[in-house]
Amino acid sequence: SGAFVKIKYATQVRAAPPVFVFFANHPDGIRESYRRYLEGALREAFGFEGVPLTLVFKEK
């Protein structure tokens, strides 16, 4: 859409299976490639290798 996307914050809302909610000004503008990057970064940083993760993007 050409709009500048800024992720305001993220929180883990469920533990099993892990669900993370990201709040952004334009969540529809977050590309699939960046969503995969965020998922990979969470897996590496917090040891979620092999665990199904759900990332939800909402407007804030």
mmCIF file of the N, C-alpha and C atoms, coordinates in Angstrom:
data_MODEL
# 
_entry.id   MODEL 
# 
loop_
_atom_site.group_PDB 
_atom_site.id 
_atom_site.type_symbol 
_atom_site.label_atom_id 
_atom_site.label_alt_id 
_atom_site.label_comp_id 
_atom_site.label_asym_id 
_atom_site.label_entity_id 
_atom_site.label_seq_id 
_atom_site.pdbx_PDB_ins_code 
_atom_site.Cartn_x 
_atom_site.Cartn_y 
_atom_site.Cartn_z 
_atom_site.occupancy 
_atom_site.B_iso_or_equiv 
_atom_site.pdbx_formal_charge 
_atom_site.auth_seq_id 
_atom_site.auth_comp_id 
_atom_site.auth_asym_id 
_atom_site.auth_atom_id 
_atom_site.pdbx_PDB_model_num 
ATOM 1   N N  . SER A 1 1  ? 0.814  -1.194  0.000  1.00 0.00 ? 1  SER A N  1 
ATOM 2   C CA . SER A 1 1  ? 0.000  0.000   0.000  1.00 0.00 ? 1  SER A CA 1 
ATOM 3   C C  . SER A 1 1  ? 0.858  1.258   0.000  1.00 0.00 ? 1  SER A C  1 
ATOM 4   N N  . GLY A 1 2  ? 2.180  1.107   0.221  1.00 0.00 ? 2  GLY A N  1 
ATOM 5   C CA . GLY A 1 2  ? 3.071  2.239   0.209  1.00 0.00 ? 2  GLY A CA 1 
ATOM 6   C C  . GLY A 1 2  ? 3.152  2.980   1.532  1.00 0.00 ? 2  GLY A C  1 
ATOM 7   N N  . ALA A 1 3  ? 2.330  2.605   2.501  1.00 0.00 ? 3  ALA A N  1 
ATOM 8   C CA . ALA A 1 3  ? 2.352  3.264   3.804  1.00 0.00 ? 3  ALA A CA 1 
ATOM 9   C C  . ALA A 1 3  ? 3.504  2.721   4.643  1.00 0.00 ? 3  ALA A C  1 
ATOM 10  N N  . PHE A 1 4  ? 4.080  3.577   5.448  1.00 0.00 ? 4  PHE A N  1 
ATOM 11  C CA . PHE A 1 4  ? 5.154  3.178   6.345  1.00 0.00 ? 4  PHE A CA 1 
ATOM 12  C C  . PHE A 1 4  ? 4.561  2.334   7.466  1.00 0.00 ? 4  PHE A C  1 
ATOM 13  N N  . VAL A 1 5  ? 5.102  1.139   7.657  1.00 0.00 ? 5  VAL A N  1 
ATOM 14  C CA . VAL A 1 5  ? 4.598  0.230   8.683  1.00 0.00 ? 5  VAL A CA 1 
ATOM 15  C C  . VAL A 1 5  ? 5.509  0.285   9.898  1.00 0.00 ? 5  VAL A C  1 
ATOM 16  N N  . LYS A 1 6  ? 4.904  0.456   11.058 1.00 0.00 ? 6  LYS A N  1 
ATOM 17  C CA . LYS A 1 6  ? 5.666  0.461   12.299 1.00 0.00 ? 6  LYS A CA 1 
ATOM 18  C C  . LYS A 1 6  ? 5.004  -0.506  13.274 1.00 0.00 ? 6  LYS A C  1 
ATOM 19  N N  . ILE A 1 7  ? 5.777  -1.497  13.715 1.00 0.00 ? 7  ILE A N  1 
ATOM 20  C CA . ILE A 1 7  ? 5.280  -2.411  14.737 1.00 0.00 ? 7  ILE A CA 1 
ATOM 21  C C  . ILE A 1 7  ? 5.469  -1.721  16.082 1.00 0.00 ? 7  ILE A C  1 
ATOM 22  N N  . LYS A 1 8  ? 4.374  -1.519  16.788 1.00 0.00 ? 8  LYS A N  1 
ATOM 23  C CA . LYS A 1 8  ? 4.413  -0.808  18.072 1.00 0.00 ? 8  LYS A CA 1 
ATOM 24  C C  . LYS A 1 8  ? 4.937  -1.715  19.181 1.00 0.00 ? 8  LYS A C  1 
ATOM 25  N N  . TYR A 1 9  ? 4.363  -2.917  19.286 1.00 0.00 ? 9  TYR A N  1 
ATOM 26  C CA . TYR A 1 9  ? 4.817  -3.874  20.292 1.00 0.00 ? 9  TYR A CA 1 
ATOM 27  C C  . TYR A 1 9  ? 4.242  -5.241  19.975 1.00 0.00 ? 9  TYR A C  1 
ATOM 28  N N  . ALA A 1 10 ? 4.738  -6.246  20.669 1.00 0.00 ? 10 ALA A N  1 
ATOM 29  C CA . ALA A 1 10 ? 4.257  -7.618  20.505 1.00 0.00 ? 10 ALA A CA 1 
ATOM 30  C C  . ALA A 1 10 ? 4.141  -8.251  21.879 1.00 0.00 ? 10 ALA A C  1 
ATOM 31  N N  . THR A 1 11 ? 3.236  -9.206  21.993 1.00 0.00 ? 11 THR A N  1 
ATOM 32  C CA . THR A 1 11 ? 3.058  -9.910  23.253 1.00 0.00 ? 11 THR A CA 1 
ATOM 33  C C  . THR A 1 11 ? 2.691  -11.364 22.982 1.00 0.00 ? 11 THR A C  1 
ATOM 34  N N  . GLN A 1 12 ? 3.102  -12.232 23.875 1.00 0.00 ? 12 GLN A N  1 
ATOM 35  C CA . GLN A 1 12 ? 2.732  -13.642 23.766 1.00 0.00 ? 12 GLN A CA 1 
ATOM 36  C C  . GLN A 1 12 ? 1.422  -13.814 24.517 1.00 0.00 ? 12 GLN A C  1 
ATOM 37  N N  . VAL A 1 13 ? 0.381  -14.285 23.815 1.00 0.00 ? 13 VAL A N  1 
ATOM 38  C CA . VAL A 1 13 ? -0.944 -14.390 24.420 1.00 0.00 ? 13 VAL A CA 1 
ATOM 39  C C  . VAL A 1 13 ? -1.327 -15.825 24.767 1.00 0.00 ? 13 VAL A C  1 
ATOM 40  N N  . ARG A 1 14 ? -0.542 -16.788 24.305 1.00 0.00 ? 14 ARG A N  1 
ATOM 41  C CA . ARG A 1 14 ? -0.814 -18.189 24.598 1.00 0.00 ? 14 ARG A CA 1 
ATOM 42  C C  . ARG A 1 14 ? 0.510  -18.934 24.610 1.00 0.00 ? 14 ARG A C  1 
ATOM 43  N N  . ALA A 1 15 ? 0.606  -19.948 25.487 1.00 0.00 ? 15 ALA A N  1 
ATOM 44  C CA . ALA A 1 15 ? 1.874  -20.662 25.635 1.00 0.00 ? 15 ALA A CA 1 
ATOM 45  C C  . ALA A 1 15 ? 1.908  -21.988 24.888 1.00 0.00 ? 15 ALA A C  1 
ATOM 46  N N  . ALA A 1 16 ? 0.807  -22.718 24.839 1.00 0.00 ? 16 ALA A N  1 
ATOM 47  C CA . ALA A 1 16 ? 0.832  -24.041 24.215 1.00 0.00 ? 16 ALA A CA 1 
ATOM 48  C C  . ALA A 1 16 ? -0.387 -24.223 23.319 1.00 0.00 ? 16 ALA A C  1 
ATOM 49  N N  . PRO A 1 17 ? -0.233 -24.084 22.014 1.00 0.00 ? 17 PRO A N  1 
ATOM 50  C CA . PRO A 1 17 ? 0.970  -23.690 21.281 1.00 0.00 ? 17 PRO A CA 1 
ATOM 51  C C  . PRO A 1 17 ? 1.189  -22.174 21.379 1.00 0.00 ? 17 PRO A C  1 
ATOM 52  N N  . PRO A 1 18 ? 2.426  -21.731 21.193 1.00 0.00 ? 18 PRO A N  1 
ATOM 53  C CA . PRO A 1 18 ? 2.726  -20.301 21.332 1.00 0.00 ? 18 PRO A CA 1 
ATOM 54  C C  . PRO A 1 18 ? 2.005  -19.440 20.289 1.00 0.00 ? 18 PRO A C  1 
ATOM 55  N N  . VAL A 1 19 ? 1.373  -18.386 20.769 1.00 0.00 ? 19 VAL A N  1 
ATOM 56  C CA . VAL A 1 19 ? 0.715  -17.410 19.901 1.00 0.00 ? 19 VAL A CA 1 
ATOM 57  C C  . VAL A 1 19 ? 1.233  -16.030 20.292 1.00 0.00 ? 19 VAL A C  1 
ATOM 58  N N  . PHE A 1 20 ? 1.706  -15.291 19.295 1.00 0.00 ? 20 PHE A N  1 
ATOM 59  C CA . PHE A 1 20 ? 2.202  -13.933 19.505 1.00 0.00 ? 20 PHE A CA 1 
ATOM 60  C C  . PHE A 1 20 ? 1.320  -12.968 18.725 1.00 0.00 ? 20 PHE A C  1 
ATOM 61  N N  . VAL A 1 21 ? 0.975  -11.851 19.356 1.00 0.00 ? 21 VAL A N  1 
ATOM 62  C CA . VAL A 1 21 ? 0.203  -10.808 18.690 1.00 0.00 ? 21 VAL A CA 1 
ATOM 63  C C  . VAL A 1 21 ? 1.106  -9.594  18.528 1.00 0.00 ? 21 VAL A C  1 
ATOM 64  N N  . PHE A 1 22 ? 1.214  -9.123  17.300 1.00 0.00 ? 22 PHE A N  1 
ATOM 65  C CA . PHE A 1 22 ? 1.993  -7.933  16.966 1.00 0.00 ? 22 PHE A CA 1 
ATOM 66  C C  . PHE A 1 22 ? 1.014  -6.810  16.650 1.00 0.00 ? 22 PHE A C  1 
ATOM 67  N N  . PHE A 1 23 ? 1.227  -5.657  17.267 1.00 0.00 ? 23 PHE A N  1 
ATOM 68  C CA . PHE A 1 23 ? 0.385  -4.498  17.022 1.00 0.00 ? 23 PHE A CA 1 
ATOM 69  C C  . PHE A 1 23 ? 1.163  -3.502  16.170 1.00 0.00 ? 23 PHE A C  1 
ATOM 70  N N  . ALA A 1 24 ? 0.565  -3.111  15.052 1.00 0.00 ? 24 ALA A N  1 
ATOM 71  C CA . ALA A 1 24 ? 1.226  -2.218  14.100 1.00 0.00 ? 24 ALA A CA 1 
ATOM 72  C C  . ALA A 1 24 ? 0.237  -1.178  13.596 1.00 0.00 ? 24 ALA A C  1 
ATOM 73  N N  . ASN A 1 25 ? 0.781  -0.098  13.048 1.00 0.00 ? 25 ASN A N  1 
ATOM 74  C CA . ASN A 1 25 ? -0.092 0.947   12.524 1.00 0.00 ? 25 ASN A CA 1 
ATOM 75  C C  . ASN A 1 25 ? -0.793 0.514   11.232 1.00 0.00 ? 25 ASN A C  1 
ATOM 76  N N  . HIS A 1 26 ? -0.135 -0.301  10.406 1.00 0.00 ? 26 HIS A N  1 
ATOM 77  C CA . HIS A 1 26 ? -0.721 -0.809  9.162  1.00 0.00 ? 26 HIS A CA 1 
ATOM 78  C C  . HIS A 1 26 ? -0.388 -2.296  9.034  1.00 0.00 ? 26 HIS A C  1 
ATOM 79  N N  . PRO A 1 27 ? -1.058 -3.173  9.794  1.00 0.00 ? 27 PRO A N  1 
ATOM 80  C CA . PRO A 1 27 ? -0.690 -4.591  9.795  1.00 0.00 ? 27 PRO A CA 1 
ATOM 81  C C  . PRO A 1 27 ? -0.832 -5.268  8.433  1.00 0.00 ? 27 PRO A C  1 
ATOM 82  N N  . ASP A 1 28 ? -1.739 -4.783  7.593  1.00 0.00 ? 28 ASP A N  1 
ATOM 83  C CA . ASP A 1 28 ? -1.901 -5.386  6.265  1.00 0.00 ? 28 ASP A CA 1 
ATOM 84  C C  . ASP A 1 28 ? -0.711 -5.095  5.362  1.00 0.00 ? 28 ASP A C  1 
ATOM 85  N N  . GLY A 1 29 ? 0.095  -4.114  5.729  1.00 0.00 ? 29 GLY A N  1 
ATOM 86  C CA . GLY A 1 29 ? 1.259  -3.756  4.931  1.00 0.00 ? 29 GLY A CA 1 
ATOM 87  C C  . GLY A 1 29 ? 2.504  -4.560  5.257  1.00 0.00 ? 29 GLY A C  1 
ATOM 88  N N  . ILE A 1 30 ? 2.416  -5.466  6.225  1.00 0.00 ? 30 ILE A N  1 
ATOM 89  C CA . ILE A 1 30 ? 3.572  -6.282  6.594  1.00 0.00 ? 30 ILE A CA 1 
ATOM 90  C C  . ILE A 1 30 ? 3.674  -7.438  5.606  1.00 0.00 ? 30 ILE A C  1 
ATOM 91  N N  . ARG A 1 31 ? 4.770  -7.482  4.889  1.00 0.00 ? 31 ARG A N  1 
ATOM 92  C CA . ARG A 1 31 ? 4.955  -8.496  3.846  1.00 0.00 ? 31 ARG A CA 1 
ATOM 93  C C  . ARG A 1 31 ? 5.145  -9.886  4.435  1.00 0.00 ? 31 ARG A C  1 
ATOM 94  N N  . GLU A 1 32 ? 4.782  -10.884 3.658  1.00 0.00 ? 32 GLU A N  1 
ATOM 95  C CA . GLU A 1 32 ? 4.922  -12.280 4.078  1.00 0.00 ? 32 GLU A CA 1 
ATOM 96  C C  . GLU A 1 32 ? 6.376  -12.619 4.391  1.00 0.00 ? 32 GLU A C  1 
ATOM 97  N N  . SER A 1 33 ? 7.301  -12.062 3.628  1.00 0.00 ? 33 SER A N  1 
ATOM 98  C CA . SER A 1 33 ? 8.718  -12.338 3.873  1.00 0.00 ? 33 SER A CA 1 
ATOM 99  C C  . SER A 1 33 ? 9.145  -11.814 5.244  1.00 0.00 ? 33 SER A C  1 
ATOM 100 N N  . TYR A 1 34 ? 8.613  -10.672 5.665  1.00 0.00 ? 34 TYR A N  1 
ATOM 101 C CA . TYR A 1 34 ? 8.961  -10.132 6.982  1.00 0.00 ? 34 TYR A CA 1 
ATOM 102 C C  . TYR A 1 34 ? 8.282  -10.931 8.092  1.00 0.00 ? 34 TYR A C  1 
ATOM 103 N N  . ARG A 1 35 ? 7.081  -11.426 7.823  1.00 0.00 ? 35 ARG A N  1 
ATOM 104 C CA . ARG A 1 35 ? 6.394  -12.284 8.800  1.00 0.00 ? 35 ARG A CA 1 
ATOM 105 C C  . ARG A 1 35 ? 7.206  -13.560 9.038  1.00 0.00 ? 35 ARG A C  1 
ATOM 106 N N  . ARG A 1 36 ? 7.745  -14.135 7.972  1.00 0.00 ? 36 ARG A N  1 
ATOM 107 C CA . ARG A 1 36 ? 8.593  -15.331 8.109  1.00 0.00 ? 36 ARG A CA 1 
ATOM 108 C C  . ARG A 1 36 ? 9.877  -14.996 8.862  1.00 0.00 ? 36 ARG A C  1 
ATOM 109 N N  . TYR A 1 37 ? 10.442 -13.822 8.598  1.00 0.00 ? 37 TYR A N  1 
ATOM 110 C CA . TYR A 1 37 ? 11.638 -13.381 9.318  1.00 0.00 ? 37 TYR A CA 1 
ATOM 111 C C  . TYR A 1 37 ? 11.349 -13.281 10.820 1.00 0.00 ? 37 TYR A C  1 
ATOM 112 N N  . LEU A 1 38 ? 10.234 -12.658 11.187 1.00 0.00 ? 38 LEU A N  1 
ATOM 113 C CA . LEU A 1 38 ? 9.880  -12.527 12.602 1.00 0.00 ? 38 LEU A CA 1 
ATOM 114 C C  . LEU A 1 38 ? 9.697  -13.897 13.251 1.00 0.00 ? 38 LEU A C  1 
ATOM 115 N N  . GLU A 1 39 ? 9.047  -14.804 12.543 1.00 0.00 ? 39 GLU A N  1 
ATOM 116 C CA . GLU A 1 39 ? 8.857  -16.155 13.070 1.00 0.00 ? 39 GLU A CA 1 
ATOM 117 C C  . GLU A 1 39 ? 10.203 -16.834 13.307 1.00 0.00 ? 39 GLU A C  1 
ATOM 118 N N  . GLY A 1 40 ? 11.107 -16.728 12.357 1.00 0.00 ? 40 GLY A N  1 
ATOM 119 C CA . GLY A 1 40 ? 12.434 -17.320 12.501 1.00 0.00 ? 40 GLY A CA 1 
ATOM 120 C C  . GLY A 1 40 ? 13.223 -16.702 13.641 1.00 0.00 ? 40 GLY A C  1 
ATOM 121 N N  . ALA A 1 41 ? 13.105 -15.387 13.801 1.00 0.00 ? 41 ALA A N  1 
ATOM 122 C CA . ALA A 1 41 ? 13.807 -14.703 14.887 1.00 0.00 ? 41 ALA A CA 1 
ATOM 123 C C  . ALA A 1 41 ? 13.278 -15.150 16.245 1.00 0.00 ? 41 ALA A C  1 
ATOM 124 N N  . LEU A 1 42 ? 11.960 -15.317 16.356 1.00 0.00 ? 42 LEU A N  1 
ATOM 125 C CA . LEU A 1 42 ? 11.380 -15.812 17.614 1.00 0.00 ? 42 LEU A CA 1 
ATOM 126 C C  . LEU A 1 42 ? 11.844 -17.235 17.905 1.00 0.00 ? 42 LEU A C  1 
ATOM 127 N N  . ARG A 1 43 ? 11.856 -18.063 16.865 1.00 0.00 ? 43 ARG A N  1 
ATOM 128 C CA . ARG A 1 43 ? 12.295 -19.451 17.045 1.00 0.00 ? 43 ARG A CA 1 
ATOM 129 C C  . ARG A 1 43 ? 13.735 -19.506 17.556 1.00 0.00 ? 43 ARG A C  1 
ATOM 130 N N  . GLU A 1 44 ? 14.595 -18.715 16.947 1.00 0.00 ? 44 GLU A N  1 
ATOM 131 C CA . GLU A 1 44 ? 16.012 -18.736 17.315 1.00 0.00 ? 44 GLU A CA 1 
ATOM 132 C C  . GLU A 1 44 ? 16.246 -18.135 18.706 1.00 0.00 ? 44 GLU A C  1 
ATOM 133 N N  . ALA A 1 45 ? 15.586 -17.026 18.994 1.00 0.00 ? 45 ALA A N  1 
ATOM 134 C CA . ALA A 1 45 ? 15.821 -16.327 20.260 1.00 0.00 ? 45 ALA A CA 1 
ATOM 135 C C  . ALA A 1 45 ? 15.266 -17.072 21.469 1.00 0.00 ? 45 ALA A C  1 
ATOM 136 N N  . PHE A 1 46 ? 14.150 -17.786 21.273 1.00 0.00 ? 46 PHE A N  1 
ATOM 137 C CA . PHE A 1 46 ? 13.469 -18.383 22.422 1.00 0.00 ? 46 PHE A CA 1 
ATOM 138 C C  . PHE A 1 46 ? 13.349 -19.899 22.357 1.00 0.00 ? 46 PHE A C  1 
ATOM 139 N N  . GLY A 1 47 ? 14.066 -20.527 21.418 1.00 0.00 ? 47 GLY A N  1 
ATOM 140 C CA . GLY A 1 47 ? 14.109 -21.980 21.369 1.00 0.00 ? 47 GLY A CA 1 
ATOM 141 C C  . GLY A 1 47 ? 12.825 -22.646 20.929 1.00 0.00 ? 47 GLY A C  1 
ATOM 142 N N  . PHE A 1 48 ? 12.134 -22.050 19.974 1.00 0.00 ? 48 PHE A N  1 
ATOM 143 C CA . PHE A 1 48 ? 10.885 -22.623 19.472 1.00 0.00 ? 48 PHE A CA 1 
ATOM 144 C C  . PHE A 1 48 ? 11.088 -23.509 18.244 1.00 0.00 ? 48 PHE A C  1 
ATOM 145 N N  . GLU A 1 49 ? 12.299 -24.034 18.046 1.00 0.00 ? 49 GLU A N  1 
ATOM 146 C CA . GLU A 1 49 ? 12.547 -24.884 16.889 1.00 0.00 ? 49 GLU A CA 1 
ATOM 147 C C  . GLU A 1 49 ? 11.637 -26.108 16.962 1.00 0.00 ? 49 GLU A C  1 
ATOM 148 N N  . GLY A 1 50 ? 10.934 -26.401 15.868 1.00 0.00 ? 50 GLY A N  1 
ATOM 149 C CA . GLY A 1 50 ? 10.062 -27.564 15.804 1.00 0.00 ? 50 GLY A CA 1 
ATOM 150 C C  . GLY A 1 50 ? 8.705  -27.379 16.457 1.00 0.00 ? 50 GLY A C  1 
ATOM 151 N N  . VAL A 1 51 ? 8.420  -26.190 16.975 1.00 0.00 ? 51 VAL A N  1 
ATOM 152 C CA . VAL A 1 51 ? 7.147  -25.910 17.645 1.00 0.00 ? 51 VAL A CA 1 
ATOM 153 C C  . VAL A 1 51 ? 6.286  -25.067 16.704 1.00 0.00 ? 51 VAL A C  1 
ATOM 154 N N  . PRO A 1 52 ? 4.997  -25.398 16.538 1.00 0.00 ? 52 PRO A N  1 
ATOM 155 C CA . PRO A 1 52 ? 4.149  -24.571 15.678 1.00 0.00 ? 52 PRO A CA 1 
ATOM 156 C C  . PRO A 1 52 ? 3.880  -23.209 16.324 1.00 0.00 ? 52 PRO A C  1 
ATOM 157 N N  . LEU A 1 53 ? 4.266  -22.154 15.636 1.00 0.00 ? 53 LEU A N  1 
ATOM 158 C CA . LEU A 1 53 ? 4.040  -20.789 16.128 1.00 0.00 ? 53 LEU A CA 1 
ATOM 159 C C  . LEU A 1 53 ? 2.915  -20.147 15.337 1.00 0.00 ? 53 LEU A C  1 
ATOM 160 N N  . THR A 1 54 ? 2.136  -19.318 16.010 1.00 0.00 ? 54 THR A N  1 
ATOM 161 C CA . THR A 1 54 ? 1.125  -18.515 15.339 1.00 0.00 ? 54 THR A CA 1 
ATOM 162 C C  . THR A 1 54 ? 1.448  -17.055 15.594 1.00 0.00 ? 54 THR A C  1 
ATOM 163 N N  . LEU A 1 55 ? 1.547  -16.288 14.519 1.00 0.00 ? 55 LEU A N  1 
ATOM 164 C CA . LEU A 1 55 ? 1.771  -14.850 14.613 1.00 0.00 ? 55 LEU A CA 1 
ATOM 165 C C  . LEU A 1 55 ? 0.524  -14.154 14.098 1.00 0.00 ? 55 LEU A C  1 
ATOM 166 N N  . VAL A 1 56 ? -0.031 -13.264 14.915 1.00 0.00 ? 56 VAL A N  1 
ATOM 167 C CA . VAL A 1 56 ? -1.232 -12.515 14.569 1.00 0.00 ? 56 VAL A CA 1 
ATOM 168 C C  . VAL A 1 56 ? -0.838 -11.044 14.506 1.00 0.00 ? 56 VAL A C  1 
ATOM 169 N N  . PHE A 1 57 ? -1.329 -10.343 13.498 1.00 0.00 ? 57 PHE A N  1 
ATOM 170 C CA . PHE A 1 57 ? -1.013 -8.925  13.329 1.00 0.00 ? 57 PHE A CA 1 
ATOM 171 C C  . PHE A 1 57 ? -2.301 -8.120  13.414 1.00 0.00 ? 57 PHE A C  1 
ATOM 172 N N  . LYS A 1 58 ? -2.318 -7.149  14.337 1.00 0.00 ? 58 LYS A N  1 
ATOM 173 C CA . LYS A 1 58 ? -3.507 -6.324  14.555 1.00 0.00 ? 58 LYS A CA 1 
ATOM 174 C C  . LYS A 1 58 ? -3.133 -4.854  14.476 1.00 0.00 ? 58 LYS A C  1 
ATOM 175 N N  . GLU A 1 59 ? -4.160 -4.031  14.213 1.00 0.00 ? 59 GLU A N  1 
ATOM 176 C CA . GLU A 1 59 ? -3.931 -2.591  14.136 1.00 0.00 ? 59 GLU A CA 1 
ATOM 177 C C  . GLU A 1 59 ? -3.943 -1.977  15.526 1.00 0.00 ? 59 GLU A C  1 
ATOM 178 N N  . LYS A 1 60 ? -3.019 -1.067  15.744 1.00 0.00 ? 60 LYS A N  1 
ATOM 179 C CA . LYS A 1 60 ? -2.943 -0.347  17.020 1.00 0.00 ? 60 LYS A CA 1 
ATOM 180 C C  . LYS A 1 60 ? -2.946 1.128   16.730 1.00 0.00 ? 60 LYS A C  1 
# 
